[in-house]
């Protein structure tokens, strides 16, 4: 009986000693953490709503129309030169410029002799939030190389997957914070250089050998790297860019379909029409008629 009582006493004491031991370890850990890890302020990230994200190729127009939007509009210029007229400001823009417009500001873009390719993002922030940009600086950055970032952003946003679209909005918010901090983003140099070359002249007859020589990379390695990053080969991307350029020419100019086909490198109008329908779901003539109505 005495042995049993001692055993019962020991069994009752074990949880007490264990609890005390754990408390001592916890107190010691908290003291060490306090010494080695200084307390940092909590980080609060404001929300962002991304409404639109797309690539536009603006061709020279005789009388570009003034217009405005209800949301913030960001432009990243990937190729070409021109002037952005925003309210009473005239801002020269070129490849690598990143600028923003406030809601309700009247604006239009006047291009040079060649087309301008630019990525356009429409976003809004809750009124109570602090914006991750300097409202006094119209130009957020100059001479930047962010085509790869914006290509990935567009891919996510237009994927049809809600989670990927939310990821795109988070990526863009992070991008704005990094710009405002002065930190430079490092993108894939090979892809950036290839996109630089492709966007410089969307209408050119592209030869893979020329692109390979331009960025100093063996062509099979170029194809592999480019497809891994962009999901398509350089030639497929160039074709898509050409057809995007053609779609703008159809809407903004009076050029014939045959002339536009030749301008982007097609010898036959029928081949151009088939490629155009494959991308946009409509033949060029019907596209032109519907877009101009």
C-alpha positions, -999 to +999 in steps of 0.1 A: +000+000+000+029+024+009+045+017-025+013+025-043+009+057-024+045+068-033+038+058-069+006+078-069+024+108-054+051+106-081+025+103-108+008+134-095+040+153-093+052+146-128+028+170-146+037+197-121+074+194-127+068+192-165+047+223-165+073+242-145+100+231-168+081+242-199+074+276-183+111+281-175+120+272-211+094+295-225+105+324-203+141+318-213+132+317-250+112+349-248+141+367-231+165+355-258+141+365-286+137+400-270+175+404-270+183+391-305+152+401-325+142+438-323+105+445-326+096+458-361+064+477-369+035+457-382+032+457-420-002+467-435-008+462-472-036+482-488-059+465-513-059+470-550-085+461-576-072+453-611-099+460-637-080+456-670-046+446-682-037+444-719-011+452-746-019+479-771-001+488-803-010+525-811-005+534-847-002+570-860-035+588-863-046+621-878-069+631-850-066+610-819-095+616-796-093+628-760-108+605-734-107+596-697-112+567-673-128+562-639-097+544-626-060+549-623-043+540-656-007+529-658+013+527-691+046+509-696+060+518-731+077+488-746+086+503-780+084+534-802+083+571-793+055+596-789+039+624-768+013+618-741-011+648-737-026+647-702-049+676-693-025+706-699+007+685-698+028+673-728+050+644-718+075+629-744+075+591-740+099+564-753+108+528-747+112+519-710+090+548-697+064+540-670+038+567-662+003+569-646-029+589-650-053+598-623-091+590-626-110+615-648-079+630-665-084+637-702-056+624-723-045+611-757-013+596-771+003+610-803+028+586-818+058+593-840+062+580-875+061+544-862+037+525-839+040+526-801+036+494-781+026+498-745+011+478-717-019+493-700-031+485-665-064+499-650-066+497-612-084+513-583-076+517-546-100+522-517-103+559-510-090+555-475-058+538-485-024+554-489-013+550-526+020+531-532+030+559-557+041+595-554+011+615-567+033+644-575+054+625-600+037+617-632+066+595-644+072+565-622+103+554-640+124+558-672+146+535-692+133+504-674+132+469-688+101+452-675+085+436-706+089+401-692+072+412-659+042+427-678+040+397-702+037+374-671+012+398-655-010+397-686-008+359-688-020+356-653-047+382-655-062+368-687-059+331-677-095+328-666-083+314-633-095+336-604-066+327-582-040+336-609-059+369-616-056+377-578-019+368-580-015+393-609-030+421-588-007+412-559+023+412-583+014+446-596+010+461-562+044+447-552+058+462-584+045+496-574+060+494-539+094+483-553+094+513-577+085+537-549+113+523-528+139+530-555+148+493-557+154+479-592+138+446-603+160+421-620+143+402-648+155+375-671+181+393-692+178+369-722+140+373-724+142+411-719+167+414-748+146+392-771+114+412-763+133+445-768+142+433-803+107+420-811+088+451-799+112+476-816+095+468-850+065+445-848+061+445-886+096+432-895+101+399-912+117+381-884+144+355-889+154+334-859+191+336-870+189+374-867+173+373-833+198+347-821+227+369-833+212+401-818+210+386-783+241+365-787+226+332-778+225+300-799+191+297-815+181+263-800+189+276-765+170+308-773+139+288-783+141+267-751+146+296-728+120+318-745+093+291-745+100+282-709+095+318-699+067+329-723+049+297-731+054+302-769+084+302-792+099+335-804+084+331-839+049+324-824+052+355-802+064+376-832+034+364-852+010+373-824+026+408-822+023+413-859-014+404-859-020+427-830-004+455-850-025+446-880-057+448-859-048+484-849-040+493-885-074+480-896-092+502-871-071+534-872-061+537-908-077+535-943-051+510-956-065+481-976-064+446-962-038+436-988-016+466-980-017+457-943-009+421-950+022+432-970+032+457-943+035+429-917+053+405-940+026+384-957+029+379-995-007+367-999-038+384-984-055+350-980-027+337-957-029+368-936-067+365-934-065+329-922-039+338-895-060+368-884-091+347-880-072+321-860-061+347-835-092+370-833-120+346-844-130+369-873-117+377-908-101+411-911-129+427-932-156+417-906-133+428-877-127+462-894-165+468-900-176+458-865-149+478-847-156+510-867-194+509-861 
